[in-house]
Amino acid sequence: MDDEASEHHSVEQSNAAGARAGAERSTRNPERTRAAILEAARREIAEKGLAGARIDVVARRAGTNKRMIYHYFGDKDALYLAVLEETYQHIRQAERRLDLARREPEEGLSELALFTWHYYLDHPEFLSILATENLNHARYLRQAAGIAEMHSNFLTELSDVLRRGEEAGVFKSGLDPVTVYLTIASLGFFYLSNRYTLSTVFRRDLQTRGELDRWGEHIVATVLASVRR
């Protein structure tokens, strides 16, 4: 065997050994491996969408191999669905920490509006993944077990805030929690999903800290104005 062939053979052996070692580590740390795969898939899908995401890139980012991804998730569609479910779980769990039930109605609604805005800013992948799923007409989301219950619990908490505000005489009667939340979400989502075109059209950099803070205050003021008596 000549030197070049010998070197190539050595590289192949090294790669194979590395893959085996990665698989062994994955077997020893299944929860850690699964979490690493989900994180890598989340980044890949957020950047390239479902159609452009590649399993081999996810494996490389996660420090594992494609075989382990198929072992944990089955296929690309199942991996995407797991990412989608985790994406919703993360924001709903973060919202729960606001503890809306213990806040005065106006304070609670203000905190929810501001939290949603800052969550969008801090997690741009959330908006990207939602955009991907909307391109798929929520085909995968409809398969997500527990997604309706997860959001039902959130709407129950928001309904309680609105009810207490009504009873205190500060909110309108008969407010629909879905409408209120859509108002909050749309004010933040539209701004960020169109920030480049809007900045160009209006010749104002909508991504500066001052503009972002100002818009956050506007969201809160708009939401409160829409529910007050």
Secondary structure, DSSP 8 states (H G I E B T S, - for coil): --HHHHHHHHHHHHHHHHHHHHHHHHHH-HHHHHHHHHHHHHHHHHHHHHHH--HHHHHHHHTS-HHHHHHHHSSHHHHHHHHHHHHHHHHHHHHHTT-GGGS-HHHHHHHHHHHHHHHHHH-HHHHHHHHHHHHTTTTTGGG-TTHHHHHHHHHHHHHHHHHHHHHTTSB-TT--HHHHHHHHHHHHHHHHHTHHHHHHHHT--TTSHHHHHHHHHHHHHHHHHHHB-
